[in-house]
Amino acid sequence: MRIRHVVAAASGALLVASLAACGGSAAASGDGEKVQGGTIVYGHEQEPPCIFGGWVQQAYISRNILDSVVTMADDGSIKPWLATDWKISADGLTYTFTLKPGVKFTDGTPLDAQAVADNFAYWEKGGNSTAKVSIDPYFKAARAIDATHLEVTLTKPYLPLLQMISQAYFGIQSPTALKRGDQQNCEDPIGSGAFKVQEWKHGQEVVLTRNPDYTSWPATAKHQGPAIVDTVRWKFLSDAVSRYSSLATGETNVIYDVPTVNWKDAKTKYDVQQYITPGKPVSIYLNTVNGIFTDKALRQAFAYGADRKSAVEAAFHGVIPYEGNPAVSQSTPGYHAAVAGAYAFDQAKANALLDQAGWTARDASGFRTKDGKQLAVKFTYPAGSVFTTEGATLLQILQQQWKQVGFNVTLIPETQAETFAGKYSGPKAYDAQPWYWTSPSSAILWIVWRPDTKDNPNGSNSAFYNNDQLSTVIQAGNSAATTEEANAKYAEAQQIIQDNAPAVGLYTQTTSLASARNLHDVWLEKSQGEPVFADAYFTK
């Protein structure tokens, strides 16, 4: 998901919470009697513009409110959720889902096949832009055969369909509630999930309360029945130091995005989890239609010119993995490991490429010049939405290394408001810009690298890179008959991207949690790593 293309329409003060289900320090022992009820206080990093939508920060919340048709197990297989079974036609064009009977949204609306069909129509109209691009142009129609049978038809075979719809972007909302309008749905989406929204205190927290009538848990759930706790207080704590210290003081029971400087300490005091997000890793898009990076040699020199691997290890204290493949993250099915080693740090190669391209002179500051023009790079980055303080440190390390080979890299941090407004989204707004996109399939290649044309723009192609061969190969992978055939095509696509260097790999997008040891069964969903609280409970 790309933030600026998915917004549907901070940190607040940390309130000291009474931990209803436990006493003493948040790091207390996990041994003891299981408690029914209680309040989980969860410290998250970023506040999204809506409680559901196409940014993973929105999906983190909506996964606990909205149920999906299918879910993904830890081994990557697709398991039942709202659908108990499904059949795929021999030509791969028709999927027929059998749905659980009797499920209702929390507003009383039946969650039947028509409701699911209405959600597909909502996504296709842009109601969730990530859902839309995840199934375009393959989705044709969805119709209710009867109350418990849904038929989804495609324009052509799309092998990753089930994997893609397992994501929280495809959470099913009440069609009755959707008619209320975008703003009310933004504030209070209505699902059939384990929790419902009680209140959103902007700048502070979203309060989720237990759905006592919950009947539609996924096959991957750790228990059957409604949520065990009564309430989840989803607090927005952007300051990493305060967020981590809140565990020790007992103000939170679990936090997101453990600062890597505290990772070793957290492992000794808390239960920790780390999830390497599949999809597109955090990588640097290079503008291929304006500026110096229209020249492939300069893109390659930029890739060779900095020790990205060592910089990632230094900035993230060895906790977050380096990723040299800019197109697909190492945890993604279809990942082509062979391309990850390309453009290993080599200043000699970078200098040779720049010399050959005619950038042979240096100005008084040591930056390369050609025909009186400085080798300058306008490097914008979403500081308010993607890059933490540790990420900004990484970019500063790289900036100094690029200077050694002659690039004058100016780092321009974007505020979250600027990102949402699209201030730095056009082809004349930057030379380089880093992004990621979570996805459980190498089909992410189509979302990111589909050609960007006047008649069919692709706002996710931030390198503005059009390659007909690449487009053909990715589509062949998406419509392949077998996983093996698909992965061969996806590998070919990753090689094309690496050879032409429209992007440069940096690191994997990573989710980490640290939980008090008297809080159990908080788990990370497989397709994109949302924290799930429906099975969580305290001991005393």
N, C-alpha and C positions, 0 to 999 in steps of 0.2 A: 504494500500500500504506500502510496505517495501522499504526504500530508496535504499539499496544496490542491490536489485534485479530489480530495475526499471529504472536505469539511462540509457538513450539512448546513450549517447556517452561516503554577502560581502557588504559589504556596500560601496557605493560610496559617493562622496561629494554631499550634498543636495544643488541643485541649486535653487536659489530664483526664483520662477515662477511668471509671471504676471498673475493674476487671471482674465482671459478674460471675465468671465461672472459675476463677482461680484467685489465689492469694499469694502475696509475697512477690519476689522478683520474677520478671518475665523469663529468666533463665532457669527457673525452678525445674526440679526433676520431673520427668515424664511418667514416673511410676505412680500408680494410684488408681482410684475409682473413676470410672467414666462418668462424666457429667452430662445430663440432658439440659439443653438450653445454654444461655450465656451469650456474651457479645464478643465477637472477634474485632479487634481494632487493627486495621491493616494500613501500613504506611506506604503509599504509592508515590511515584515521582512526579508525574505530570497530570494536569487536569485537561481533559479533552473538551472540545467545543460542544459535543453532544454525548449522551450516554450510550448511543449506538452509532455505528457508521463504518466508514472504510479505512480508518486509521487503526493500527493495532492497539493504540492506547484506548480507543473506544471499544474494540473487541474484547479487551481484558475485562471490562465491566459487563458488557452485554452477554458474555458467555455464561454468567451467573444468573441471568434474567430470561434469556431466550433459548429455547430448545432448537436443535437442528434436525434435519431429516436423518442424517447418519453421523457417526463419530469415528475417530481414528484411534486404534489401539497402539500400545507402545511399540509393537513390531511393525507398524505402518499399515496393517490390514484395516479394512473398513468394516465397522460393526454397526448393529442396529441402534437406532435412537428413536425418533418418532416413527421411522419406518422399521417394521419387523422383518421385512424381506423385500427383495427386488429381483427383477428379471431383465436381462438385456437381450434385445433381438439379435438375430444372427448377423444382420448388417450393421449393428452397432448404432443404429439411429433412434431406437426407442427404448426407454427405460420405464418399467412399470413398477411402482412402489406400492407395497401394502402397508397401510398406516395403522398404528394402535387405535383401537376404538375407544370412544368415550373421553378423550383428552379435551380439556377446556383451558382457554386462556384465563388469566386471573380476573378479567372483566366479565366472565361467563360465556363469552363467544365460543362455539364449538371449534376445536382445532381439527378440522376434517380436510379432505382432499381439496375442496374448493378454497379453503383458507390458504393452503400451501401453494396452490396455483395462483392465487391472488398475490402472494409474496413474490413468486417468480416474475409476474407482470410488473410489480412494484420495482424490483431490482432492474429490470430491463428498461424501465422508464427513467432510471437514474436515481432511484430512491436510496441506493447504496452503490456508489460508483465502483468500489472494489469488487463487489459481487458482480456487477455488470461486466467489467472488463475480464473477470475470471472465467466467464462462460461465453463471451463474444469471440468470434461471430458464429459460434457453434450452436448456441441455443436457438430453437425455433419456436416452441410453444409448450405450455403446460396446461393440462386439462384434467378435471375430475371425472373419472369414469363412474364412480359412485362415492359414497361417504368415506370409504377406507381405501380406495384405489386411485392413484395418481399416475397419469401418463405424461412423461417428458419426452419430447421429440427434438431431434437435432438436425441441423442442415447437412452435417457430415460427421463421421465418427470423431469422437473426442475421448481418447483413452483415459485422461486424468479426471473425468467429470466427477466421479465419486470422491476422489481426494480433494478436489477443489471445494465441493459443497460441504465438506466436513468442517470447514473453517467457520469461526464465529460470525464472520460477515454474512453468512447465510442463516442466521438465527431467524426463526419464524415469529412474526408479530401478528397481533390481532388485526384482522381486516377492519373490524369496527373501529378500533383505536386509530388506525392509519387515516381514517376519514376525519379525524380531529384537526389535522393540519401539521405541518412540519415542526413548528415551534413546540407544540405540546408533546409531540412524539419525541423530539429531541430531549426534552426535560424528563419525560416519564414514559418510556417505551413499555408496552404491555405484551408480555409473553406468557408462556406456560411453565416457566422454569422454577427452580428451587427457591428463588428469591424474587421480590418485587421492590420497586423503588418506593421508599417512604418519603424521602426528602432529599433534595440537592441543595446544599448550602454552598453557593458559589464561592470559590476561593478557599473553601475549607474541606468539605467532605460530601460524599453521597452516602446516605443511610439506606441500607437494604434490609428488608425484613423477610422472615421466613414465610413461604407459601405453604400453609398447612394442608392444602389439598393437592400437593404435588404427587403426580402418578406416572410421570413420563421420563424417569431417569434413563441415562444411556447405558448400554451394555458394559461400558468401561467404568461405571460408578463403583465405589468401594462399599456402598451399602444400598439397600433398597428401602425407599420411603422418603418422606420429606426431610429437609435439612435438619441436622441435629441441633445446631445453635439457633438462637432466636434472631440475631441481628449481626450484620457486618457493617462496621463503620469504615468506609473506604476513604481514608484521609489523603489529602494531597500535600506532600512534604517534599518540596523541590530541593531543599538544602540537604546534601548527602550526609554531612556531619551530624546534623540534627536528626535526620531520619535514622541513622545507625544508632546514635546514642539513645533514641527513644525506646529501643529494645531493652537496654540495661536499666532504664528508669521505670520500666513497666508501663509506659504510656502507650506502647503498641505491643501486639502479640506476634506480629509477622510483618516483615518489610520486603519491598521490592528493590532490586538493583543495589545489592550490597556493594559499597565502594571497594574497589579492588585492593586498596591499601589496607582495608580491614578484613580481607577474605580469610587469612590464616587465623586471625583472632576469632572470627565468626565461627569457624569450623570447630574451635575448642569449646565454645559457649552455647551454640545454638544448633538446631537442625538446619542444614543448608541444602539447597538444590540449585543446580545450574543446568540450563537448557540452551543448546546451540540451535538458534532458530534456522529452519530451512528457508529456502527462497534465494533472493539476491542478497549477498552480504553488503556490509557497508563498503562501498567502493566509490571512486572518484570518477564522475562523468567528465569527459573532456569535450568541449564545444567544437564540433566538427564542421560547422557552417560559418562561423565568424571567429576572427582572431587568429592567434598563432597556431592553434591546434587543428586548423584545417590541414596542416602539413603532418602526415603520418610520422615522419621522422622525428618531429618535435614531440609528438605524443609518446613515441617510444623512448626518446631521450628523457622525458619527464618520468617515465616508469623506471628506467635504469638509474636515474640520478639521485635517488634517496634510498636509504636502507630502511625500507618500510617494515620489514620483519622485526629488526632490532628496536625500532621506534615503538611499534605496537607492544612488544614485550616490556619495554621500559615504562611506557605511559600507563599500562594496565597491570604492571607488576606480575606479568606472566600468567594472569588469570584468564584473560580473554584471548582466544586464538587468533593468530595472524591468518589472513586468507588472501592468497595470491591470485586466486581465480576471481575476476571481477564480476562474472556473470551468474554463478551458482554457488551457494554456500555448501561447505563440506558435509553437512547433515542432510542434504537434499537428495532424494532418490534420482539417479541419473547424473550425479556429480562426476565430472571428468577430472580426476586427480592429476592427470599428466600435464595439464595446462597450468597448474598452480605454480610450478617452478619457473615459469617464464619471467623474464625481466628481473632476475635476481640482481641485487645491488651491484652496479658496475659503473663507477664514475668514468672510467676510461671509455667505455662504449657510449655513455651519454655525451661525453666531450667530442668523440669522433663523429657522432650523428649531428651534433650541433655545428661542428666545423664544416661537414659536408653540405649542410643546409645553408651555409653562408653566414652564420652567426659567429664570426671569428673575432671581431673587435670587442673590447671591454671599455666601459666608461670608468669614471673616477671612483665609483662605488664598487667596481668589480663585476657589474652585471654585463652580460653580453649585449651587443648591439649589431644591427645590420641596416645599412643605408640610413644611419642616424636614428633608428628606432630601437628602443630598449626592449629586451626580451622579458616583457612584463606579463604577469598572470594575475587576473582578478579572480580570487578564490573566495567565493561566498559559501557559508555553511550555516545550517539551521541550528544555531546555538540554543534557541528556545524550545527545541522539539526533538532533536536527535542527539546532539553532541553535549555530553556532560563536561564538567570541568576537566576530567581525565582525558576526554576526547579532544578538548581544546589544547591540552598539553601535547598530545600526539601531533596535532597540526603544527604547533610551534616548533617542535623538534624537526619535522619534515621541512618546514620553511627554511631553517638554517642549512639543511643539507642541500636543498635545491639551489640555495644561494652559491654554494661552492662550485657548482657547475655552470652558474651564470643566469639562472632564472630569478627574477625579482617577483616573488610571490607576495601579494598583499592579501592578508586574511581579513575577511569582512564577515563578522558574526551577524546572523539574521535573528531578530526577535521572533517569537512565536507569531505575533500579530503580523509582522512583515511576511512571514512564510505563508500564513493563511490568506493574506491578501494577494499573494502571487507577485510581490515586488521584484523578486529575483528569479522569475520563471521563464522569461523570454530569451530568444537566441542572442540578444545583444546585452543581456544583463550580467553575464559572467563568462569566464573562460573555463573555470573548473568548479565543480560542486559535488559534494558527497551525499549519497542517499543509500537506503536499503529498501527492500520490499519483502515482507514475509509471505511464504507460500509453501505448501507441502509437496510441490511438484516442480520439476524442471519446465513445466508449462509456463512458469514465470518468464521464461525467455521470450515468449510471444507477447506478453503484457508489456515488457520493458523495451523490446527491440523491434516490435512491429514498426514498419516505416511511418514516418511522420510526414504527411503530405497535406497540401492545401485542402483537398476534398475530404480527406480522412485523417485529421490531425491525431497525433498520439502524444498527449501531455506527459506521459510516463517515460518517453524516450528523451531523456535530458541531455544526451549527447547529440541529439538531432541527427542521428546516424542512420542513413538509409542504405540497405544492402539487399538487393533482390535475391541473391544466392542465399543469404542468411535467412531471409523471410521464407523462402521455399523449403529450406532444410528444417526449420522449426515447425512449420505446418505439417511436414511429413512425419515428424516425431509425434505431434499431437494426435494425428489420425492413424498412427501405426496400429497394426493388428495385435502386436504383442509388446510386452514391456521391454523385452530384449531389443526388438527393432526400434522402439521409441528411444531407448537409451543410446543406441548407436547414433541416431540422428541428433539427439541432444548433445552428445559428445562432439559431433562434427560442428554444431553451432557454436559451442564454447570455444572450439579451436579457431573458428573464423573471427570471433570477437577478440580473442587474445592476439591473434596475428595482426589485426588491424588497430588494436589499442584505442578504441573509443572510450575505454574505461580502464581504471587502474585499481587493482585490489588493495584492500586495507585490512579489515578484520570482520569477524562474524558478529552479527547482531545476537546478543546473548541476554537471556533472562536469568536472574538469580534471585532466590528467596532465602531469608533467614527467619526461622520460626522459634519461638519459645518452646522449650522441651516438654511443656505440659499441654501443648497444642499438637494434635495429631491429624493425619490424613488430609492436609492441604496438599494438593497435587497439581502438576503442570500438565495441561492438555497437550496432546502430541502434535497436532497439526500446526500450531503456531505459539504454543507455550503460555496460554492464559492460566492464571492461578484459579483453581476451582475450590470453592468453599462448601459445596453441598454436602460433602462427606465429613467435614472437619468436626472435631470435638475436643473438649478439654478433659483433663484428668485432675483430680485433687487428692 
